[in-house]
Amino acid sequence: MLARHRLAVVAGSLVLALSPVSAASADVPPPRVLGYVANNGSGDVSVVDTATDTVSTTIAGTSGTSPYDAAVAFDGARGYVTNSRDNTLSVLDTPTNTVDATVPVGAHPAGVAIAPDRGHVYVSNYDDGTVSVVDVATLAATTAITVGDRPDGIDVAPNGKTLYVAHDVPGGGFVSVVDLSTNTLTVNVPVGLTPSALAVTPDGTKVVVVNKFSNSVAFLDTATNAITTTIGVGAVPHGVAISPDSRFAYVTNSESGSVSIVDISAGAVAATVPVGDRPIGVALTPDGAKAYVTNYAAGTTSVLNTATRTTTGTIGVGSQPVGVAVHTVPAAGTTITTGTARLQLRLLGFTVAGLTAKLVETHTGKLLSGERVSFTTTKGQTLCTATTDSTGTARCDANVSLLVGLATLLQGYTAGYAGTSAHRAAAVHGSIRLL
């Protein structure tokens, strides 16, 4: 999880929760893997297509300002952005990257984490020493857990039983351990100076804690709630992400312009990779092949190849990028509506005139132009294909052999959309009437 950026006047957090893709055709396009970069200066979120390492869209319109952190949950269909100035949590539909709702939480919300079963969202409230528990079904904060001063970076254990909270306090700091079955504080574990970020390893055995002003990371054993190892990294570390196999921690060093790759089992820095100016956040792709690092002072995001441990590219994003998250995002649902085609007799066949289909994004109603729609008989015989226009409508006429049969044509037609990685496949029945 990402450390708090001390230069930010206000801060927010983005968490993304995703739902499984339901395939509507035999040929399912590969899912999208997207990176979400929270830009503290411009108050928006840049969405990065990791296939091309380019910004595909920018999310604006949350009720607050300065999104701070970005973290992805386990399935991807929803996002949650904390608005520190407004003390609210904005809810996003991530397949369409639109803002759906706003939920009141505590004072100056900062860190965010989602339960593995996606039933609850946990928000650390920096100014009132609590963690808000938000029910995902009702989108309401149901309780506030008192944890102590300046709660910031948070993460949930993979088994969903425990929440870990880093406290961005001056001097010797601590990590709170919260029992989520009772929503009560179990113990405070002393760590280094100003621990403001942490992440639980995917195997659930350790919590890697970033001690910002100790220039170190500490390993907390989840079985004993004790610190077992502390190692030095670069100057003023801020963010941390763990590889999917739990072997390595990637730690951003804001004043060194680098990322320390920490071998967790060895308890040592395995490599140090130069990145951009003032790196803050870091996140890995689901397969662990690439890491994305936000460079606050440069307004960029560095792309790191984890196999070669080199920086392979730089992406221009918004102003003062801080948080970053990467995850598989499902395609958005689509809806097709059809009209009634007209069947005309001709020499040795038929003409089916006025085959139409309108294609829209189900969640938003957005008209989808430039997409191919296929028209077939109900038995699967091809009639024609057409591309949707600016109104989202595909139109074509089909000349059909007598062999197709009048009875078959009068059963109507099927308008089918094969789908893409961004939009799901869809199909619907239309009618044909005889003139």
N, C-alpha and C positions, 0 to 999 in steps of 0.2 A: 504494500500500500504506500501511497505517496506521502512524503513529509509536508508539513505546513510551510508555505513560502513566506518568510518573515517580511519581505518587501511589499507584499500585497496589502492594499488598503482594505479590500473586502475579498472574501473567498467563497467559493462554492464547490460542489462535488457532483460528479456524474457517475452513476452506476447503471450498468446495463444488465437487464435480465431478459433472457431470450427463450422463446418456445419452439418446440420441434417443428420442422418443415413437414407438411403433409403433401406428398407427391400426387399430382393429378394426371400424370401420364407415365408411360413406361420409360421414356428418356428424361431423366431428371437432371437438370443442369447442375453443375457443381455449386455448392453454397458459397456465399460471399464471406470473406474474412476481412473485416473492416477495423480500422484504427480510429479511435475517438480522441481528439486532442482538445483539451479545455484551455481556452485562451483567456488568461486573466485580464489582459489589457483591453482587448476588444469585446469581452463579455459574450463570447459565442463558442461554438464547438466545431472544429474542422473535422470532417469525416474523410479518412484516408482509405483508398482502395489499395490493399496490400499487394494485389496482383500487379499493379502498375506503379505503386508508390507515388500516387498523385492524389490531390484533394478532389473528391467527387462532389461534395456539397458542404454547405455550412449551415449549422443549426442555430437559429436565433429565436427570439420570442419567448424565452422563459420569463417569469415574472420578476426575477431578480437581476443582479448584475454580477460580473466577474466570476464565471464558473471556475472553480479551483481544481478539484481533483477529478479524475475520471477512472472508474473501475468497472470491470465487466463481471456480471454474475455468470450463472452456469448454463442458461438456455437462450437468452438473448432477445426476447420479444418486447421487453420493456426497458426503459431507462429512467433513472432517477437523478435529478440535478438539484443540489442544495443551493439555495439562494440566501447567502449570508446576511445581506442587507435587509431582506424581507422576512427572514426567519421562516422560510417555506421550503418545500420540496416539490419541484416540478416533475411531472410524470411524462415520459416520452414513449411514443410508439416507434421502436427502433427500425422495423422493416421499412417504414415510410419516413422516419426521422421527422416526426411532427410532435408538437406539444399537445398533450391531452388534458391534463388536470394539474392542480396545485394543492398541496397538502400542508397545513400549518404544522411546524415542529417547534423545537426549542430556540434559545437565543444563540445566534451566530452559528448555524449548523456548518460543520466542516467535513469530517470523514463519513463515509457511507459503506455499508456492507450488506450483502443479501444472504439469507439463510439458504443452505443447499437445497432445501425443498421448495424454495421460492415463495414461502408463505409469509415471510416478514422481511422488512427492511430496517436496518439499524443505522441511526444517524447520531453522530457525536455532536453535542452542542457545546461549543467552545466556551461561551460566556456564562453558562449556568451549571456547568459540571455534571451534565446528565447525558444519557443516551436515549433518544426517542425510539420507541418500538412501533413501527408502522405496519398495520395489517394490509397486505396486498389486495385481499378480496374487497375490502371496504374503502381502501385508500384513506385511512384515518389513523392518527397516532393514538394507540390504545393505552400506553403507559410511558413513564419516564423513569429510567434506572439511574439512581445517583451513583456516580463513580469517582468524583473528585475533580480538582482544578484542571482546567484547560485540556479536556479530552480532545484528541485530534485523530491520528491515524488509527483505524480499526480493521479487524478482520475476524471472520468466523471460522472455526475449525471445520474440516471436511465432514465430520460426523454431525455437525449442526448443534452440538451440545454446549459449546463454549465460545464466548466472545472475548477477544483480547483488545485492549484499549491502551494506546500510548498517550502519555500526558506531556504536553509541550510546556513544561514548567522550567524556570531557570534553575541552574545548579543540578544536583543529583536528582534524577527523575525516577519514574516507576511505570510499570505496566499493570493495569487492572485486569484481573481474570474474573469473568462474569459467567455464572451458571444460567444458561438460557432456559432450563426447565422451570426455574423459579424466578428468573429475571432479577437475581440478586448478586451482589459483589461477593466473591469468594475470598480473594486475597489480593494484595498489592505487592508486586515483585520489584525490588530496587534494581535499577539498571544504571546506565551511564548518564552523562549530562544531556539534558533536554531531548529525551526520546520522543520524536514526533512522527515516526513512521514505523510500520511493522508489516510482516506478511507471514502467514502460516504455510509451512511446506505442504505440498499436495498429499504427502503420506501422513500428515497430521502429527508428526513426531516432534517438530520444532517450530518455534516462532523466531524469525530473524528480526531483530530490533535495531533500528538505526538511531545511534546516539549522536545527534547533530554536532554538538559542541565538544564531544570527546573524540571526534574523528574516528569513530569505531562502529562496529556492529557486534551485537551480543546474541548468543543462541540461548533461547529459553527452552528447557526440556518440558514438554507438555504433560509428561507423566508425573513429574515431581514439582513443577512450577518453580524451578530453580535455574539460574544462569549457569551454564556449563562451560562456556567459552566466550571470550571477548577478543576480537582481533582488530588491528588498525586498518583503515582504508585511506581514502584521500581526504582532502580538506573540505570540511563542512558537508558531509553526506546528507542527502535529502530523501531520495526515493529508493525503493527496493522492489524487485520482482523475483520470483522463484521459477526455475525451469520446471517443465511438466514432470520430469523424472525425479524432482527433489534434490538433484545433485549440486546445482549451482544457484547462488544468489547474485543478482545483478544490482549493483549499488551505484547510484549517481553521486558524483563528487562535485558539488556546485562551484567550489572555488578552485578546483584543479582542472576543470574542463574535461573530465574523464569519467569512465565507468569502471569500477572494480568488479571483476568476476571472481567471486569467492567460492572456493571448493568447500562445501559445507561439511562433508565427512572428514576432510583433512584439516579443517579449521585454518585455512590459509588462503591468501589471494593468489589465484592461479594466473591472472593476467590483468593488465590495465589497458583500456582502449581509449584513445583520444576521441572526443566528440566535439560538440559545438560550445558556444559561449554560455556559461552558467547552466549546466544540465540540471534538471529538477526531477521530472517524472520518467519512469521506465515501465514498459510492458512487453511481454513476449507473445508471439503468435501461438495458437493452440498446439502446433507441432514443435514449438521451441526452436524453429529454424532461424527466426529473425527477432531482433529486439528493436523497439522504437523508443527513442530518447528525446524528450522535449528540451530545447535550448532557450531558456527564458530571455536572455539578453539579445539573442540573434533572431528571434521570431521564426525559428525553424525546428524541424524534427529530424534527428539523425537516424539512419537505418543501419543496424549492426548485424552482420552475419555471424551467428553464434558458432558455426563450425570453424571458420577461419579467424574469428575474433578480430574482425576488421570492420571499419565503417565503409559501407558500400554506396551510400547516397545521402542526400539532404533534401528535405521537402519544405518548401515555404508554407507556413500556416498563418495563424492570426498573430495579434500582438501579445507578447509576453506569455507564451504557452507554458503551462505548468503540468496539469494532469494528463495522463494518457492511458488508454485501455485498448486492447485488441481482442476480438472474439469473432467466432462464426455467427453470422446474422442471417436469419431465414428470409426467404423471398416474401414479398408482400402479396396478400391475397388479391385476386382479380375477379371481376364479375362481367359476364357477357349478357347482353340483352339482344333479342332478335326481332325482326319484323315478319311480315307474311310475304312470301315470294309468289310469283304468278307463273302458272304452267301454261305454255302455249304450244299447240301442235305445229309441226313443220314437216317438210318432206323427209321421210325416213327417220324421224326423231322428234325430240321435244326441245323447247327452250325454256329454261327456268330463269325467269327474269326477276331482278330486284332482290337477290340474296343479300341480306344486310346483317351486320353484327356490330354492336357498340361495346367497346372494351374500356372499363374503368378500374381504378384502384379501389378495392372494396372499402378500406378503412377511411380513405379521404375523399372518394368520389372523383379523384383526379382523372381527367381524360388521358388515355394512353395513345399517343400517335406514333407512327412508324413501326407498328408491330404487325406481324403476319398472322392472318386468320385463314384457316382452311375450312371449306364448306364441303360436306360429304352427305351422301344419302344415309339413312338410318342403318343401312347394311355396310357402311364403310366405303362405298364407291365414291371416288373423287368427283366433285362437281367443278370447283374452281378455288383459287386462292386470291386474296387481296390484302393490301396494306392499309392499316387504319390511318385516317387523315387527321387534321387538326381538331376535329370534333370527336375523335376516338372511334370513328365509324369506318368499317371496311364494307365495300360494295362490289358485287360482280354479277354477271349473267353467265349461265352455263348452257352450252349446247350438248344435249344428251342423246345417246343412241336409243333406238326402240328396244334394244336388248335389255336395257335397265328395267323397263316395265313401268306402266302407268301406276299400278298398285303400289309399287315401291316408292315412286315419287310422291304420291298422295299421302304417304306416311309422314312426309315432312323431311327436314334436313337437320344436320348437326353442324353448328359453328364451333370450331375448336381452336384454342390458342395453346401452343406447345409450351410456353413459358420461357423464362430466362432465369439467371441467377438472382435478378432483382424482383421478378414478378412470377407468381405461380401460374401453372397451367390451369386452364378452365375450359369447359365445354357446356353447351346448352342446346336444347331442341328448338327448332323453328318450324313454322307451318308453310305448306305450299297449297295453293288453291287453284283449281282449274278454271280458266277463263271461259 
